[in-house]
Amino acid sequence: MKLSGAVAVLASKHDPAGMNIASHLLPKLRGPSQNGGVPAPNARLVLLDEDLVCADGFPESLSPRPDLAIFASRHESESGQPCLTVHAPGNIGESLHGGRGRHLSIASPLEMKEALRALKALNSNPRFQVTLEATHHGPLTEVPSFFIEIGSSPPDWRNEAAGEVLAKAILCVLDHPIRPGPVAVGVGGPHYSPGFTELVIDTEFSVSHVVPKHQIGVVDDSMLQMLFERSSPRATFAVLDWKGIRGEDRRTLVASMDRAGLRHARLRDCLHGRGVPSTS
């Protein structure tokens, strides 16, 4: 099915990557043209005066309230690796950049899957790595949402070709059929997860929130339930990057999920087509 509800694409006026994406997206939202646009009467571009990570509650304040919020943004990293990323907003642990500590926004895994697949298909620059990121930073919102970002340095943020790719990827989310399928929470591995990226791009599975290896220790029973529930549609099982989880953390996590009746499977099995677990 195609998206039928209202969609808000948000960018900060003070973010060069966000404005780069917005400048390529706006002409396309106005309809078919030499710009490769599509009619998108239910979508609008909203430019904010503040940083997106600080825009707690902003999407739901819009009228009409959107059914999906897409945050178009810059990505920063110490490595400086050029990248095109997708991730859900929220703070598994303490809040370092917006939102609230130990609170998750509602992920939109089916739309994230479409965006990540589109980035992979549209990106022709080998410098830019296409990747799914772990859940991190604000804002906190009750509208299903995701970030789509250009990283990781000022020249990359202003790269016109990258801005065009992200604008087209957003159009794919708006215009292509959103296919239903199994939705999982991803657990384990690094912040930039090649395994979960492969899972989303190459299989039927979608991934909502991702907990990286270094944050598994702060996932208690309350956060575990939140990881499953704060997703539209709700996640029905967890995919564990088995070798990307410390042994003690893995034993504790599996015991917690079994106790709560939450299903789980190994990433390797899902990548090899062994399907969704029927029991925990």
SVG drawing of the C-alpha trace seen along z (x, -y; Angstrom):
<svg xmlns="http://www.w3.org/2000/svg" viewBox="-6 -30 44 52">
<polyline fill="none" stroke="black" stroke-width="0.4" points="0.0,0.0 1.1,-3.6 1.1,-6.1 -2.3,-7.6 -1.9,-9.7 -0.3,-13.1 3.5,-13.2 5.7,-16.0 9.3,-16.2 11.2,-18.3 14.6,-20.1 16.4,-22.7 17.2,-26.1 20.5,-25.9 21.5,-22.5 23.4,-22.6 22.6,-19.0 18.9,-19.4 18.7,-22.5 20.6,-20.7 18.0,-17.9 15.1,-20.4 16.3,-22.4 16.2,-19.2 13.0,-17.9 10.8,-21.0 10.6,-21.2 9.8,-17.4 6.9,-17.7 5.2,-20.1 4.5,-17.4 5.9,-15.7 8.5,-17.8 12.0,-17.7 12.9,-17.5 11.6,-14.0 8.8,-14.9 5.7,-13.1 2.3,-14.5 2.5,-14.5 -0.6,-16.3 -0.4,-14.8 3.2,-15.7 4.7,-19.0 8.1,-20.3 8.5,-22.1 11.6,-24.2 12.4,-24.7 14.4,-27.4 15.8,-24.9 17.9,-21.8 15.7,-18.7 17.0,-16.7 15.4,-19.4 12.0,-19.4 10.2,-17.3 6.5,-17.1 6.7,-19.3 5.3,-16.9 2.1,-16.3 1.6,-20.0 1.2,-20.4 -2.3,-20.7 -3.3,-18.4 -1.3,-16.1 1.0,-14.0 0.8,-10.2 4.6,-10.1 7.5,-12.5 10.7,-12.2 13.6,-14.2 16.1,-15.2 19.4,-16.0 23.2,-16.0 25.1,-13.1 28.2,-13.7 30.9,-11.2 34.5,-11.2 35.6,-9.0 34.4,-11.4 33.3,-8.5 30.9,-9.8 27.6,-8.1 23.9,-8.1 22.0,-6.8 18.6,-5.9 17.6,-5.4 14.8,-5.7 15.0,-8.5 15.1,-7.8 17.4,-7.4 18.0,-3.9 20.2,-5.3 20.7,-8.8 19.9,-11.8 23.0,-13.4 21.4,-15.1 17.7,-16.0 14.7,-13.9 14.4,-12.3 16.6,-9.7 15.3,-6.2 12.5,-7.2 11.9,-6.1 10.0,-7.8 7.7,-5.6 9.8,-4.0 8.4,-3.6 10.2,-0.4 8.3,0.2 9.1,-3.3 12.7,-3.0 13.1,0.1 11.8,-1.7 14.2,-4.6 17.2,-2.4 16.6,-0.4 16.2,-3.5 19.4,-5.0 21.2,-1.8 19.7,-1.8 20.2,-5.5 23.7,-6.0 26.4,-5.8 29.2,-7.4 31.4,-4.6 32.7,-7.2 29.3,-7.2 28.4,-4.2 24.7,-3.4 23.8,-2.1 21.2,-1.6 22.2,-3.2 21.4,-2.3 18.6,-4.2 19.9,-7.5 19.2,-11.1 15.9,-13.1 13.4,-14.4 10.8,-12.5 7.6,-12.4 4.4,-10.4 4.2,-10.5 5.9,-7.5 9.1,-8.8 12.7,-8.3 15.8,-10.2 17.5,-10.2 20.9,-11.8 24.0,-12.9 27.3,-12.4 29.8,-13.1 31.6,-16.4 30.6,-19.9 31.7,-19.2 29.5,-16.0 26.5,-17.9 26.6,-20.3 27.3,-17.7 24.6,-18.4 24.5,-14.8 24.0,-13.5 21.2,-15.9 19.6,-14.8 19.9,-11.1 18.2,-11.7 15.4,-13.8 14.7,-11.0 14.8,-8.4 12.2,-10.4 10.0,-10.5 10.3,-6.7 8.9,-6.5 6.0,-8.8 5.3,-7.2 6.2,-3.5 4.0,-0.7 4.9,-0.2 5.0,3.6 3.9,5.2 6.2,7.8 7.8,9.0 9.1,6.3 11.9,6.9 14.0,5.1 17.7,5.3 20.1,6.1 23.9,6.2 26.8,5.3 28.2,1.8 26.4,-1.5 26.6,-1.2 25.4,2.3 26.3,4.0 24.3,7.1 21.0,5.2 21.6,3.1 21.8,6.3 18.8,7.7 16.6,4.7 17.8,4.3 18.0,7.9 15.3,9.8 11.6,9.5 12.4,8.2 12.1,4.7 13.9,3.4 12.5,0.7 14.8,-0.2 18.4,1.0 20.3,1.5 24.1,1.5 26.4,3.8 27.7,1.1 24.1,0.2 22.7,3.7 23.7,3.4 21.2,0.6 18.2,2.5 16.0,3.5 12.6,5.1 10.9,1.8 13.1,0.7 12.8,4.2 9.0,3.7 9.4,0.2 11.7,1.4 8.9,3.8 6.0,1.4 7.3,-1.9 7.0,-1.0 4.3,-1.3 3.7,1.5 4.8,3.1 7.9,5.3 7.0,9.0 10.4,10.4 14.0,9.5 16.9,10.3 20.1,10.9 23.5,10.2 24.8,13.2 28.5,12.7 28.0,9.0 26.7,9.4 29.0,10.1 28.3,13.5 27.1,12.3 24.8,9.6 23.5,12.2 22.5,14.7 20.8,11.9 19.0,10.6 17.7,14.0 16.6,14.9 14.7,11.5 13.0,12.1 12.0,15.7 10.6,14.6 8.5,11.9 7.4,14.2 9.2,12.2 10.4,14.1 13.9,13.9 16.1,15.2 19.7,15.0 20.7,12.6 22.5,15.3 19.4,17.4 17.2,14.5 19.8,13.6 19.8,17.2 16.0,17.4 15.3,19.5 12.3,17.3 10.6,15.8 10.7,17.8 7.4,19.4 8.2,19.5 10.8,17.9"/>
</svg>
